[in-house]
Each structure stands twice: as C-alpha cells, then as structure tokens.
Amino acid sequence: MSNSFELLTGPIDSIQKKYEILSDIVSEANGKVHGSQSHMIQNNSMSLVVYFEVPVGQREEVKRKFNDFVLSIITRTN
C-alpha cells in the first residue's frame, strides 16, 4: 500500500465537496481514508489535511483524478 495526503483549503462547503470526491476516488482505487485534521482560517474558510492509503501503483492515478476534479471546479467558476 502507498500512503499520501491532500491539503484541501477554501470555504467550508467547497472543502466538504472536495473531501467527498477524494474519498470516492480513494474507495474506487480500493484504498482507505485514514483520517483528517482541520484548521479554521479567516472568513468562514478552513484547511483540511486528508490522509489516505491506496494500493501500490495507484497513488499517482488518484492524485491525477482528484486534480482533474479540482481543475474542473476552477474552470467552471472562472
């Protein structure tokens, strides 16, 4: 298994959606989300560190899929 993490930042509703998508992508890769740690920042925003584990060879694919999702959000809002 390969371990990794993602740092999610932004408004709380955005973080919730990103966390759900990341969890789904990790599950599809037969992995597990092991935990998270949040920190509140100004203006109803937060940062969330999500720790996850996926089978060897799947880490980069999970990160690519998640980054593609995040880029699609940015593209839609601009």
PyMOL commands that place a pseudoatom at each C-alpha (Angstrom):
pseudoatom trace, name=CA, resn=MET, resi=1, chain=A, elem=C, hetatm=0, pos=[0.000, 0.000, 0.000]
pseudoatom trace, name=CA, resn=SER, resi=2, chain=A, elem=C, hetatm=0, pos=[1.055, 3.592, -0.676]
pseudoatom trace, name=CA, resn=ASN, resi=3, chain=A, elem=C, hetatm=0, pos=[0.322, 6.396, 1.772]
pseudoatom trace, name=CA, resn=SER, resi=4, chain=A, elem=C, hetatm=0, pos=[-0.272, 10.018, 0.875]
pseudoatom trace, name=CA, resn=PHE, resi=5, chain=A, elem=C, hetatm=0, pos=[-2.249, 13.107, 1.799]
pseudoatom trace, name=CA, resn=GLU, resi=6, chain=A, elem=C, hetatm=0, pos=[-4.029, 16.048, 0.234]
pseudoatom trace, name=CA, resn=LEU, resi=7, chain=A, elem=C, hetatm=0, pos=[-4.335, 19.556, 1.648]
pseudoatom trace, name=CA, resn=LEU, resi=8, chain=A, elem=C, hetatm=0, pos=[-7.779, 20.995, 0.958]
pseudoatom trace, name=CA, resn=THR, resi=9, chain=A, elem=C, hetatm=0, pos=[-8.358, 24.718, 1.553]
pseudoatom trace, name=CA, resn=GLY, resi=10, chain=A, elem=C, hetatm=0, pos=[-11.207, 27.130, 0.981]
pseudoatom trace, name=CA, resn=PRO, resi=11, chain=A, elem=C, hetatm=0, pos=[-14.791, 27.740, 2.037]
pseudoatom trace, name=CA, resn=ILE, resi=12, chain=A, elem=C, hetatm=0, pos=[-16.309, 25.008, 4.182]
pseudoatom trace, name=CA, resn=ASP, resi=13, chain=A, elem=C, hetatm=0, pos=[-18.876, 23.896, 1.558]
pseudoatom trace, name=CA, resn=SER, resi=14, chain=A, elem=C, hetatm=0, pos=[-16.103, 23.593, -1.050]
pseudoatom trace, name=CA, resn=ILE, resi=15, chain=A, elem=C, hetatm=0, pos=[-13.941, 21.540, 1.335]
pseudoatom trace, name=CA, resn=GLN, resi=16, chain=A, elem=C, hetatm=0, pos=[-16.868, 19.229, 2.034]
pseudoatom trace, name=CA, resn=LYS, resi=17, chain=A, elem=C, hetatm=0, pos=[-17.396, 18.544, -1.682]
pseudoatom trace, name=CA, resn=LYS, resi=18, chain=A, elem=C, hetatm=0, pos=[-13.659, 18.038, -2.310]
pseudoatom trace, name=CA, resn=TYR, resi=19, chain=A, elem=C, hetatm=0, pos=[-13.425, 15.637, 0.639]
pseudoatom trace, name=CA, resn=GLU, resi=20, chain=A, elem=C, hetatm=0, pos=[-16.365, 13.603, -0.635]
pseudoatom trace, name=CA, resn=ILE, resi=21, chain=A, elem=C, hetatm=0, pos=[-14.877, 13.368, -4.135]
pseudoatom trace, name=CA, resn=LEU, resi=22, chain=A, elem=C, hetatm=0, pos=[-11.422, 12.448, -2.807]
pseudoatom trace, name=CA, resn=SER, resi=23, chain=A, elem=C, hetatm=0, pos=[-12.975, 9.764, -0.581]
pseudoatom trace, name=CA, resn=ASP, resi=24, chain=A, elem=C, hetatm=0, pos=[-14.877, 8.343, -3.563]
pseudoatom trace, name=CA, resn=ILE, resi=25, chain=A, elem=C, hetatm=0, pos=[-11.731, 8.274, -5.735]
pseudoatom trace, name=CA, resn=VAL, resi=26, chain=A, elem=C, hetatm=0, pos=[-9.727, 6.558, -2.968]
pseudoatom trace, name=CA, resn=SER, resi=27, chain=A, elem=C, hetatm=0, pos=[-12.520, 3.995, -2.466]
pseudoatom trace, name=CA, resn=GLU, resi=28, chain=A, elem=C, hetatm=0, pos=[-12.683, 3.275, -6.219]
pseudoatom trace, name=CA, resn=ALA, resi=29, chain=A, elem=C, hetatm=0, pos=[-8.948, 2.504, -6.072]
pseudoatom trace, name=CA, resn=ASN, resi=30, chain=A, elem=C, hetatm=0, pos=[-9.599, 0.016, -3.231]
pseudoatom trace, name=CA, resn=GLY, resi=31, chain=A, elem=C, hetatm=0, pos=[-7.948, 2.336, -0.747]
pseudoatom trace, name=CA, resn=LYS, resi=32, chain=A, elem=C, hetatm=0, pos=[-8.877, 3.846, 2.604]
pseudoatom trace, name=CA, resn=VAL, resi=33, chain=A, elem=C, hetatm=0, pos=[-9.051, 7.340, 4.032]
pseudoatom trace, name=CA, resn=HIS, resi=34, chain=A, elem=C, hetatm=0, pos=[-7.338, 7.089, 7.407]
pseudoatom trace, name=CA, resn=GLY, resi=35, chain=A, elem=C, hetatm=0, pos=[-8.102, 10.462, 8.882]
pseudoatom trace, name=CA, resn=SER, resi=36, chain=A, elem=C, hetatm=0, pos=[-8.094, 14.172, 8.573]
pseudoatom trace, name=CA, resn=GLN, resi=37, chain=A, elem=C, hetatm=0, pos=[-7.165, 17.227, 10.561]
pseudoatom trace, name=CA, resn=SER, resi=38, chain=A, elem=C, hetatm=0, pos=[-8.810, 20.614, 10.105]
pseudoatom trace, name=CA, resn=HIS, resi=39, chain=A, elem=C, hetatm=0, pos=[-7.835, 24.162, 10.929]
pseudoatom trace, name=CA, resn=MET, resi=40, chain=A, elem=C, hetatm=0, pos=[-10.188, 27.109, 10.759]
pseudoatom trace, name=CA, resn=ILE, resi=41, chain=A, elem=C, hetatm=0, pos=[-8.919, 30.158, 8.943]
pseudoatom trace, name=CA, resn=GLN, resi=42, chain=A, elem=C, hetatm=0, pos=[-10.492, 33.563, 8.384]
pseudoatom trace, name=CA, resn=ASN, resi=43, chain=A, elem=C, hetatm=0, pos=[-13.764, 34.335, 6.582]
pseudoatom trace, name=CA, resn=ASN, resi=44, chain=A, elem=C, hetatm=0, pos=[-15.614, 31.038, 7.073]
pseudoatom trace, name=CA, resn=SER, resi=45, chain=A, elem=C, hetatm=0, pos=[-12.760, 29.106, 5.435]
pseudoatom trace, name=CA, resn=MET, resi=46, chain=A, elem=C, hetatm=0, pos=[-10.757, 26.139, 6.579]
pseudoatom trace, name=CA, resn=SER, resi=47, chain=A, elem=C, hetatm=0, pos=[-7.900, 23.865, 5.653]
pseudoatom trace, name=CA, resn=LEU, resi=48, chain=A, elem=C, hetatm=0, pos=[-8.176, 20.097, 5.889]
pseudoatom trace, name=CA, resn=VAL, resi=49, chain=A, elem=C, hetatm=0, pos=[-5.356, 17.576, 5.640]
pseudoatom trace, name=CA, resn=VAL, resi=50, chain=A, elem=C, hetatm=0, pos=[-6.685, 14.202, 4.437]
pseudoatom trace, name=CA, resn=TYR, resi=51, chain=A, elem=C, hetatm=0, pos=[-4.505, 11.117, 4.949]
pseudoatom trace, name=CA, resn=PHE, resi=52, chain=A, elem=C, hetatm=0, pos=[-5.165, 8.150, 2.676]
pseudoatom trace, name=CA, resn=GLU, resi=53, chain=A, elem=C, hetatm=0, pos=[-3.754, 4.793, 1.573]
pseudoatom trace, name=CA, resn=VAL, resi=54, chain=A, elem=C, hetatm=0, pos=[-4.128, 3.154, -1.855]
pseudoatom trace, name=CA, resn=PRO, resi=55, chain=A, elem=C, hetatm=0, pos=[-2.633, 0.037, -3.466]
pseudoatom trace, name=CA, resn=VAL, resi=56, chain=A, elem=C, hetatm=0, pos=[0.912, 0.357, -4.791]
pseudoatom trace, name=CA, resn=GLY, resi=57, chain=A, elem=C, hetatm=0, pos=[0.890, 1.984, -8.206]
pseudoatom trace, name=CA, resn=GLN, resi=58, chain=A, elem=C, hetatm=0, pos=[-2.447, 3.781, -7.669]
pseudoatom trace, name=CA, resn=ARG, resi=59, chain=A, elem=C, hetatm=0, pos=[-1.259, 6.900, -5.800]
pseudoatom trace, name=CA, resn=GLU, resi=60, chain=A, elem=C, hetatm=0, pos=[-0.449, 8.975, -8.886]
pseudoatom trace, name=CA, resn=GLU, resi=61, chain=A, elem=C, hetatm=0, pos=[-3.717, 7.955, -10.577]
pseudoatom trace, name=CA, resn=VAL, resi=62, chain=A, elem=C, hetatm=0, pos=[-5.725, 9.006, -7.502]
pseudoatom trace, name=CA, resn=LYS, resi=63, chain=A, elem=C, hetatm=0, pos=[-3.896, 12.340, -7.350]
pseudoatom trace, name=CA, resn=ARG, resi=64, chain=A, elem=C, hetatm=0, pos=[-4.420, 12.904, -11.086]
pseudoatom trace, name=CA, resn=LYS, resi=65, chain=A, elem=C, hetatm=0, pos=[-8.147, 12.204, -10.880]
pseudoatom trace, name=CA, resn=PHE, resi=66, chain=A, elem=C, hetatm=0, pos=[-8.522, 14.487, -7.877]
pseudoatom trace, name=CA, resn=ASN, resi=67, chain=A, elem=C, hetatm=0, pos=[-6.518, 17.287, -9.505]
pseudoatom trace, name=CA, resn=ASP, resi=68, chain=A, elem=C, hetatm=0, pos=[-8.647, 16.956, -12.655]
pseudoatom trace, name=CA, resn=PHE, resi=69, chain=A, elem=C, hetatm=0, pos=[-11.744, 17.402, -10.483]
pseudoatom trace, name=CA, resn=VAL, resi=70, chain=A, elem=C, hetatm=0, pos=[-10.301, 20.482, -8.761]
pseudoatom trace, name=CA, resn=LEU, resi=71, chain=A, elem=C, hetatm=0, pos=[-9.309, 22.000, -12.122]
pseudoatom trace, name=CA, resn=SER, resi=72, chain=A, elem=C, hetatm=0, pos=[-12.841, 21.439, -13.432]
pseudoatom trace, name=CA, resn=ILE, resi=73, chain=A, elem=C, hetatm=0, pos=[-14.207, 23.398, -10.474]
pseudoatom trace, name=CA, resn=ILE, resi=74, chain=A, elem=C, hetatm=0, pos=[-11.796, 26.269, -11.127]
pseudoatom trace, name=CA, resn=THR, resi=75, chain=A, elem=C, hetatm=0, pos=[-12.669, 26.293, -14.830]
pseudoatom trace, name=CA, resn=ARG, resi=76, chain=A, elem=C, hetatm=0, pos=[-16.415, 26.414, -14.106]
pseudoatom trace, name=CA, resn=THR, resi=77, chain=A, elem=C, hetatm=0, pos=[-16.088, 29.310, -11.650]
pseudoatom trace, name=CA, resn=ASN, resi=78, chain=A, elem=C, hetatm=0, pos=[-13.889, 31.487, -13.880]
for i in range(1, 78): cmd.bond("trace and resi %d" % i, "trace and resi %d" % (i + 1))
show_as sticks, trace
zoom trace
